[in-house]
Amino acid sequence: MSGSRKETVLDLAKFVDKGVQVKLTGGRQVTGTLKGYDQLLNLVLDEAVEFLRDPDDPLKTTDQTRRLGLIVCRGTAVMLVSPTDGTDEIANPFIQPDGA
């Protein structure tokens, strides 16, 4: 890699001020408007809403929600970030070119 700047695989700049869905370790799931982020994947979400889990099956979410407002999701807990308006397909960064 040339240069001293670290480049992240995930470019969240295109999702700033747009709706995102975030899945966290432990099964929690929130949606909100992405207001900011850093290189450690700490996320700032505004108008965040948490989808509550099913008490009988903690791996499933229900239609019940609770409003959280402005929140910070710690980067170590973030497992998935996706736009609420559909998804974008990206090239697989783990595929090695032939002959490498």
N, CA, C and O atoms as a GROMACS GRO file, in nm:
protein
  400
    1MET      N    1   0.083  -0.118   0.000
    1MET     CA    2   0.000   0.000   0.000
    1MET      C    3   0.087   0.124   0.000
    1MET      O    4   0.179   0.137   0.082
    2SER      N    5   0.059   0.214  -0.091
    2SER     CA    6   0.138   0.336  -0.094
    2SER      C    7   0.070   0.443  -0.010
    2SER      O    8  -0.052   0.442   0.006
    3GLY      N    9   0.150   0.533   0.044
    3GLY     CA   10   0.094   0.640   0.127
    3GLY      C   11   0.084   0.597   0.272
    3GLY      O   12   0.092   0.478   0.304
    4SER      N   13   0.065   0.696   0.358
    4SER     CA   14   0.057   0.666   0.501
    4SER      C   15  -0.086   0.654   0.550
    4SER      O   16  -0.110   0.613   0.663
    5ARG      N   17  -0.183   0.690   0.465
    5ARG     CA   18  -0.322   0.686   0.506
    5ARG      C   19  -0.377   0.544   0.495
    5ARG      O   20  -0.362   0.478   0.392
    6LYS      N   21  -0.441   0.496   0.603
    6LYS     CA   22  -0.504   0.365   0.597
    6LYS      C   23  -0.635   0.377   0.521
    6LYS      O   24  -0.711   0.472   0.540
    7GLU      N   25  -0.661   0.281   0.436
    7GLU     CA   26  -0.784   0.282   0.360
    7GLU      C   27  -0.875   0.173   0.412
    7GLU      O   28  -0.834   0.057   0.424
    8THR      N   29  -1.000   0.208   0.442
    8THR     CA   30  -1.094   0.110   0.492
    8THR      C   31  -1.165   0.044   0.374
    8THR      O   32  -1.184   0.105   0.270
    9VAL      N   33  -1.203  -0.082   0.393
    9VAL     CA   34  -1.276  -0.154   0.290
    9VAL      C   35  -1.416  -0.096   0.276
    9VAL      O   36  -1.472  -0.091   0.167
   10LEU      N   37  -1.473  -0.052   0.389
   10LEU     CA   38  -1.610  -0.002   0.392
   10LEU      C   39  -1.609   0.150   0.381
   10LEU      O   40  -1.554   0.217   0.468
   11ASP      N   41  -1.668   0.204   0.276
   11ASP     CA   42  -1.676   0.349   0.259
   11ASP      C   43  -1.816   0.395   0.298
   11ASP      O   44  -1.910   0.382   0.220
   12LEU      N   45  -1.828   0.449   0.419
   12LEU     CA   46  -1.959   0.491   0.469
   12LEU      C   47  -1.995   0.633   0.430
   12LEU      O   48  -2.106   0.678   0.458
   13ALA      N   49  -1.904   0.706   0.366
   13ALA     CA   50  -1.930   0.846   0.332
   13ALA      C   51  -2.057   0.861   0.248
   13ALA      O   52  -2.130   0.959   0.262
   14LYS      N   53  -2.083   0.765   0.160
   14LYS     CA   54  -2.201   0.776   0.074
   14LYS      C   55  -2.332   0.753   0.149
   14LYS      O   56  -2.439   0.779   0.094
   15PHE      N   57  -2.325   0.705   0.275
   15PHE     CA   58  -2.445   0.682   0.354
   15PHE      C   59  -2.472   0.790   0.458
   15PHE      O   60  -2.572   0.783   0.529
   16VAL      N   61  -2.383   0.889   0.468
   16VAL     CA   62  -2.404   0.996   0.566
   16VAL      C   63  -2.530   1.073   0.529
   16VAL      O   64  -2.554   1.105   0.413
   17ASP      N   65  -2.611   1.102   0.631
   17ASP     CA   66  -2.742   1.169   0.617
   17ASP      C   67  -2.843   1.085   0.542
   17ASP      O   68  -2.942   1.137   0.489
   18LYS      N   69  -2.820   0.954   0.536
   18LYS     CA   70  -2.917   0.861   0.476
   18LYS      C   71  -2.952   0.755   0.580
   18LYS      O   72  -2.881   0.738   0.678
   19GLY      N   73  -3.061   0.686   0.557
   19GLY     CA   74  -3.106   0.582   0.648
   19GLY      C   75  -3.021   0.457   0.638
   19GLY      O   76  -2.992   0.410   0.528
   20VAL      N   77  -2.981   0.402   0.753
   20VAL     CA   78  -2.906   0.277   0.757
   20VAL      C   79  -2.966   0.184   0.861
   20VAL      O   80  -3.031   0.227   0.956
   21GLN      N   81  -2.942   0.056   0.840
   21GLN     CA   82  -2.978  -0.048   0.936
   21GLN      C   83  -2.849  -0.103   0.991
   21GLN      O   84  -2.757  -0.134   0.915
   22VAL      N   85  -2.840  -0.116   1.124
   22VAL     CA   86  -2.718  -0.164   1.188
   22VAL      C   87  -2.752  -0.284   1.274
   22VAL      O   88  -2.843  -0.277   1.358
   23LYS      N   89  -2.679  -0.394   1.254
   23LYS     CA   90  -2.692  -0.510   1.341
   23LYS      C   91  -2.571  -0.513   1.433
   23LYS      O   92  -2.458  -0.495   1.389
   24LEU      N   93  -2.596  -0.536   1.561
   24LEU     CA   94  -2.492  -0.532   1.663
   24LEU      C   95  -2.473  -0.670   1.723
   24LEU      O   96  -2.562  -0.755   1.718
   25THR      N   97  -2.354  -0.693   1.780
   25THR     CA   98  -2.331  -0.819   1.850
   25THR      C   99  -2.432  -0.829   1.964
   25THR      O  100  -2.469  -0.728   2.024
   26GLY      N  101  -2.475  -0.949   1.993
   26GLY     CA  102  -2.576  -0.968   2.095
   26GLY      C  103  -2.716  -0.970   2.038
   26GLY      O  104  -2.812  -0.994   2.111
   27GLY      N  105  -2.730  -0.944   1.907
   27GLY     CA  106  -2.859  -0.956   1.842
   27GLY      C  107  -2.940  -0.828   1.830
   27GLY      O  108  -3.047  -0.830   1.770
   28ARG      N  109  -2.893  -0.717   1.884
   28ARG     CA  110  -2.970  -0.593   1.874
   28ARG      C  111  -2.964  -0.540   1.731
   28ARG      O  112  -2.864  -0.557   1.661
   29GLN      N  113  -3.073  -0.476   1.690
   29GLN     CA  114  -3.083  -0.422   1.556
   29GLN      C  115  -3.146  -0.284   1.563
   29GLN      O  116  -3.252  -0.267   1.624
   30VAL      N  117  -3.082  -0.185   1.501
   30VAL     CA  118  -3.133  -0.048   1.502
   30VAL      C  119  -3.131   0.010   1.362
   30VAL      O  120  -3.049  -0.030   1.278
   31THR      N  121  -3.221   0.104   1.337
   31THR     CA  122  -3.219   0.181   1.214
   31THR      C  123  -3.217   0.328   1.251
   31THR      O  124  -3.264   0.366   1.358
   32GLY      N  125  -3.162   0.409   1.163
   32GLY     CA  126  -3.157   0.552   1.188
   32GLY      C  127  -3.085   0.622   1.076
   32GLY      O  128  -3.047   0.560   0.976
   33THR      N  129  -3.065   0.751   1.092
   33THR     CA  130  -2.995   0.832   0.994
   33THR      C  131  -2.849   0.843   1.036
   33THR      O  132  -2.818   0.891   1.145
   34LEU      N  133  -2.759   0.798   0.949
   34LEU     CA  134  -2.616   0.803   0.980
   34LEU      C  135  -2.569   0.947   0.976
   34LEU      O  136  -2.577   1.014   0.873
   35LYS      N  137  -2.520   0.995   1.091
   35LYS     CA  138  -2.472   1.132   1.101
   35LYS      C  139  -2.320   1.142   1.100
   35LYS      O  140  -2.265   1.246   1.064
   36GLY      N  141  -2.252   1.034   1.138
   36GLY     CA  142  -2.107   1.036   1.139
   36GLY      C  143  -2.050   0.900   1.172
   36GLY      O  144  -2.120   0.810   1.217
   37TYR      N  145  -1.918   0.887   1.149
   37TYR     CA  146  -1.848   0.761   1.175
   37TYR      C  147  -1.700   0.792   1.183
   37TYR      O  148  -1.656   0.901   1.148
   38ASP      N  149  -1.622   0.695   1.230
   38ASP     CA  150  -1.477   0.710   1.231
   38ASP      C  151  -1.412   0.582   1.181
   38ASP      O  152  -1.481   0.488   1.143
   39GLN      N  153  -1.278   0.579   1.181
   39GLN     CA  154  -1.207   0.464   1.127
   39GLN      C  155  -1.224   0.338   1.210
   39GLN      O  156  -1.197   0.228   1.162
   40LEU      N  157  -1.270   0.351   1.335
   40LEU     CA  158  -1.295   0.234   1.420
   40LEU      C  159  -1.438   0.183   1.404
   40LEU      O  160  -1.480   0.091   1.475
   41LEU      N  161  -1.513   0.242   1.311
   41LEU     CA  162  -1.651   0.206   1.282
   41LEU      C  163  -1.748   0.243   1.394
   41LEU      O  164  -1.857   0.186   1.404
   42ASN      N  165  -1.709   0.339   1.479
   42ASN     CA  166  -1.805   0.397   1.572
   42ASN      C  167  -1.903   0.477   1.487
   42ASN      O  168  -1.861   0.557   1.403
   43LEU      N  169  -2.033   0.457   1.509
   43LEU     CA  170  -2.135   0.521   1.427
   43LEU      C  171  -2.221   0.613   1.511
   43LEU      O  172  -2.254   0.581   1.625
   44VAL      N  173  -2.256   0.727   1.457
   44VAL     CA  174  -2.352   0.817   1.521
   44VAL      C  175  -2.480   0.811   1.438
   44VAL      O  176  -2.479   0.844   1.320
   45LEU      N  177  -2.590   0.768   1.502
   45LEU     CA  178  -2.719   0.758   1.435
   45LEU      C  179  -2.817   0.854   1.501
   45LEU      O  180  -2.823   0.864   1.623
   46ASP      N  181  -2.893   0.926   1.418
   46ASP     CA  182  -2.999   1.013   1.469
   46ASP      C  183  -3.133   0.949   1.438
   46ASP      O  184  -3.146   0.872   1.343
   47GLU      N  185  -3.233   0.983   1.518
   47GLU     CA  186  -3.368   0.928   1.503
   47GLU      C  187  -3.363   0.775   1.502
   47GLU      O  188  -3.434   0.710   1.425
   48ALA      N  189  -3.279   0.720   1.589
   48ALA     CA  190  -3.260   0.574   1.592
   48ALA      C  191  -3.381   0.504   1.653
   48ALA      O  192  -3.444   0.553   1.747
   49VAL      N  193  -3.412   0.389   1.595
   49VAL     CA  194  -3.522   0.304   1.642
   49VAL      C  195  -3.467   0.164   1.658
   49VAL      O  196  -3.406   0.110   1.566
   50GLU      N  197  -3.488   0.104   1.775
   50GLU     CA  198  -3.444  -0.034   1.800
   50GLU      C  199  -3.561  -0.129   1.776
   50GLU      O  200  -3.673  -0.103   1.819
   51PHE      N  201  -3.533  -0.238   1.708
   51PHE     CA  202  -3.633  -0.343   1.690
   51PHE      C  203  -3.618  -0.439   1.807
   51PHE      O  204  -3.512  -0.499   1.826
   52LEU      N  205  -3.725  -0.454   1.886
   52LEU     CA  206  -3.718  -0.539   2.004
   52LEU      C  207  -3.721  -0.686   1.966
   52LEU      O  208  -3.780  -0.725   1.866
   53ARG      N  209  -3.654  -0.766   2.048
   53ARG     CA  210  -3.644  -0.909   2.020
   53ARG      C  211  -3.760  -0.986   2.080
   53ARG      O  212  -3.824  -0.943   2.176
   54ASP      N  213  -3.786  -1.100   2.020
   54ASP     CA  214  -3.891  -1.191   2.067
   54ASP      C  215  -3.846  -1.253   2.199
   54ASP      O  216  -3.737  -1.312   2.204
   55PRO      N  217  -3.926  -1.242   2.306
   55PRO     CA  218  -3.883  -1.300   2.435
   55PRO      C  219  -3.868  -1.452   2.430
   55PRO      O  220  -3.789  -1.509   2.506
   56ASP      N  221  -3.942  -1.519   2.341
   56ASP     CA  222  -3.933  -1.664   2.330
   56ASP      C  223  -3.813  -1.708   2.247
   56ASP      O  224  -3.756  -1.814   2.273
   57ASP      N  225  -3.774  -1.628   2.149
   57ASP     CA  226  -3.660  -1.659   2.063
   57ASP      C  227  -3.576  -1.533   2.046
   57ASP      O  228  -3.606  -1.451   1.960
   58PRO      N  229  -3.471  -1.517   2.128
   58PRO     CA  230  -3.393  -1.391   2.123
   58PRO      C  231  -3.320  -1.365   1.991
   58PRO      O  232  -3.269  -1.256   1.970
   59LEU      N  233  -3.315  -1.464   1.902
   59LEU     CA  234  -3.250  -1.444   1.773
   59LEU      C  235  -3.342  -1.375   1.672
   59LEU      O  236  -3.297  -1.329   1.568
   60LYS      N  237  -3.472  -1.367   1.703
   60LYS     CA  238  -3.569  -1.307   1.612
   60LYS      C  239  -3.612  -1.171   1.665
   60LYS      O  240  -3.630  -1.151   1.785
   61THR      N  241  -3.630  -1.077   1.571
   61THR     CA  242  -3.684  -0.947   1.610
   61THR      C  243  -3.834  -0.947   1.587
   61THR      O  244  -3.887  -1.026   1.508
   62THR      N  245  -3.902  -0.858   1.657
   62THR     CA  246  -4.048  -0.846   1.644
   62THR      C  247  -4.080  -0.715   1.572
   62THR      O  248  -3.990  -0.640   1.535
   63ASP      N  249  -4.209  -0.689   1.554
   63ASP     CA  250  -4.252  -0.562   1.494
   63ASP      C  251  -4.253  -0.450   1.598
   63ASP      O  252  -4.274  -0.334   1.564
   64GLN      N  253  -4.231  -0.485   1.724
   64GLN     CA  254  -4.228  -0.384   1.829
   64GLN      C  255  -4.098  -0.306   1.822
   64GLN      O  256  -3.991  -0.363   1.799
   65THR      N  257  -4.107  -0.175   1.840
   65THR     CA  258  -3.989  -0.090   1.834
   65THR      C  259  -3.987   0.004   1.954
   65THR      O  260  -4.088   0.022   2.023
   66ARG      N  261  -3.871   0.062   1.978
   66ARG     CA  262  -3.862   0.171   2.076
   66ARG      C  263  -3.769   0.277   2.020
   66ARG      O  264  -3.665   0.247   1.962
   67ARG      N  265  -3.809   0.400   2.039
   67ARG     CA  266  -3.731   0.514   1.987
   67ARG      C  267  -3.615   0.542   2.081
   67ARG      O  268  -3.631   0.549   2.202
   68LEU      N  269  -3.497   0.557   2.022
   68LEU     CA  270  -3.376   0.584   2.100
   68LEU      C  271  -3.324   0.725   2.079
   68LEU      O  272  -3.253   0.777   2.164
   69GLY      N  273  -3.358   0.789   1.968
   69GLY     CA  274  -3.309   0.924   1.940
   69GLY      C  275  -3.168   0.923   1.884
   69GLY      O  276  -3.136   0.844   1.795
   70LEU      N  277  -3.083   1.011   1.937
   70LEU     CA  278  -2.944   1.022   1.893
   70LEU      C  279  -2.858   0.924   1.972
   70LEU      O  280  -2.854   0.931   2.095
   71ILE      N  281  -2.790   0.833   1.903
   71ILE     CA  282  -2.710   0.730   1.971
   71ILE      C  283  -2.573   0.716   1.906
   71ILE      O  284  -2.551   0.759   1.793
   72VAL      N  285  -2.481   0.656   1.981
   72VAL     CA  286  -2.350   0.616   1.929
   72VAL      C  287  -2.341   0.465   1.938
   72VAL      O  288  -2.359   0.408   2.045
   73CYS      N  289  -2.314   0.399   1.826
   73CYS     CA  290  -2.291   0.255   1.823
   73CYS      C  291  -2.141   0.234   1.825
   73CYS      O  292  -2.070   0.281   1.736
   74ARG      N  293  -2.092   0.164   1.924
   74ARG     CA  294  -1.948   0.140   1.934
   74ARG      C  295  -1.904   0.045   1.823
   74ARG      O  296  -1.968  -0.056   1.796
   75GLY      N  297  -1.794   0.079   1.759
   75GLY     CA  298  -1.746   0.004   1.644
   75GLY      C  299  -1.720  -0.143   1.670
   75GLY      O  300  -1.741  -0.226   1.581
   76THR      N  301  -1.675  -0.177   1.791
   76THR     CA  302  -1.648  -0.318   1.821
   76THR      C  303  -1.775  -0.401   1.826
   76THR      O  304  -1.768  -0.524   1.816
   77ALA      N  305  -1.890  -0.336   1.842
   77ALA     CA  306  -2.017  -0.409   1.849
   77ALA      C  307  -2.089  -0.415   1.714
   77ALA      O  308  -2.187  -0.489   1.700
   78VAL      N  309  -2.042  -0.340   1.615
   78VAL     CA  310  -2.110  -0.335   1.485
   78VAL      C  311  -2.074  -0.459   1.403
   78VAL      O  312  -1.956  -0.487   1.379
   79MET      N  313  -2.177  -0.532   1.361
   79MET     CA  314  -2.155  -0.650   1.276
   79MET      C  315  -2.193  -0.622   1.131
   79MET      O  316  -2.130  -0.674   1.040
   80LEU      N  317  -2.298  -0.541   1.110
   80LEU     CA  318  -2.347  -0.518   0.974
   80LEU      C  319  -2.404  -0.378   0.963
   80LEU      O  320  -2.474  -0.330   1.052
   81VAL      N  321  -2.372  -0.312   0.853
   81VAL     CA  322  -2.431  -0.181   0.821
   81VAL      C  323  -2.486  -0.192   0.680
   81VAL      O  324  -2.413  -0.227   0.587
   82SER      N  325  -2.614  -0.161   0.664
   82SER     CA  326  -2.672  -0.165   0.530
   82SER      C  327  -2.769  -0.049   0.513
   82SER      O  328  -2.829  -0.004   0.611
   83PRO      N  329  -2.784   0.000   0.391
   83PRO     CA  330  -2.879   0.110   0.368
   83PRO      C  331  -3.022   0.059   0.384
   83PRO      O  332  -3.052  -0.056   0.352
   84THR      N  333  -3.109   0.145   0.431
   84THR     CA  334  -3.250   0.104   0.442
   84THR      C  335  -3.318   0.111   0.306
   84THR      O  336  -3.421   0.045   0.286
   85ASP      N  337  -3.264   0.188   0.213
   85ASP     CA  338  -3.320   0.199   0.078
   85ASP      C  339  -3.249   0.102  -0.015
   85ASP      O  340  -3.170   0.145  -0.099
   86GLY      N  341  -3.276  -0.027  -0.002
   86GLY     CA  342  -3.214  -0.126  -0.090
   86GLY      C  343  -3.070  -0.153  -0.051
   86GLY      O  344  -3.026  -0.111   0.056
   87THR      N  345  -2.999  -0.221  -0.137
   87THR     CA  346  -2.860  -0.255  -0.108
   87THR      C  347  -2.774  -0.228  -0.231
   87THR      O  348  -2.824  -0.225  -0.343
   88ASP      N  349  -2.645  -0.209  -0.208
   88ASP     CA  350  -2.548  -0.193  -0.316
   88ASP      C  351  -2.462  -0.318  -0.321
   88ASP      O  352  -2.417  -0.367  -0.217
   89GLU      N  353  -2.438  -0.369  -0.441
   89GLU     CA  354  -2.350  -0.484  -0.456
   89GLU      C  355  -2.208  -0.434  -0.475
   89GLU      O  356  -2.184  -0.344  -0.555
   90ILE      N  357  -2.115  -0.492  -0.401
   90ILE     CA  358  -1.974  -0.452  -0.413
   90ILE      C  359  -1.892  -0.572  -0.457
   90ILE      O  360  -1.933  -0.686  -0.441
   91ALA      N  361  -1.776  -0.544  -0.512
   91ALA     CA  362  -1.684  -0.651  -0.550
   91ALA      C  363  -1.630  -0.716  -0.423
   91ALA      O  364  -1.608  -0.647  -0.323
   92ASN      N  365  -1.609  -0.846  -0.426
   92ASN     CA  366  -1.556  -0.918  -0.311
   92ASN      C  367  -1.409  -0.881  -0.290
   92ASN      O  368  -1.326  -0.911  -0.376
   93PRO      N  369  -1.376  -0.815  -0.177
   93PRO     CA  370  -1.237  -0.773  -0.157
   93PRO      C  371  -1.143  -0.889  -0.120
   93PRO      O  372  -1.022  -0.870  -0.112
   94PHE      N  373  -1.199  -1.008  -0.097
   94PHE     CA  374  -1.118  -1.122  -0.052
   94PHE      C  375  -1.079  -1.215  -0.166
   94PHE      O  376  -1.001  -1.308  -0.145
   95ILE      N  377  -1.131  -1.193  -0.287
   95ILE     CA  378  -1.095  -1.278  -0.400
   95ILE      C  379  -0.957  -1.237  -0.450
   95ILE      O  380  -0.931  -1.120  -0.477
   96GLN      N  381  -0.870  -1.336  -0.462
   96GLN     CA  382  -0.734  -1.311  -0.511
   96GLN      C  383  -0.735  -1.317  -0.664
   96GLN      O  384  -0.801  -1.404  -0.721
   97PRO      N  385  -0.663  -1.227  -0.730
   97PRO     CA  386  -0.654  -1.236  -0.876
   97PRO      C  387  -0.579  -1.362  -0.916
   97PRO      O  388  -0.496  -1.412  -0.841
   98ASP      N  389  -0.608  -1.413  -1.035
   98ASP     CA  390  -0.541  -1.534  -1.083
   98ASP      C  391  -0.390  -1.513  -1.090
   98ASP      O  392  -0.343  -1.408  -1.134
   99GLY      N  393  -0.317  -1.614  -1.046
   99GLY     CA  394  -0.172  -1.610  -1.050
   99GLY      C  395  -0.109  -1.542  -0.930
   99GLY      O  396   0.013  -1.525  -0.926
  100ALA      N  397  -0.190  -1.503  -0.833
  100ALA     CA  398  -0.134  -1.434  -0.715
  100ALA      C  399  -0.102  -1.533  -0.606
  100ALA      O  400  -0.055  -1.495  -0.500
   0.00000   0.00000   0.00000
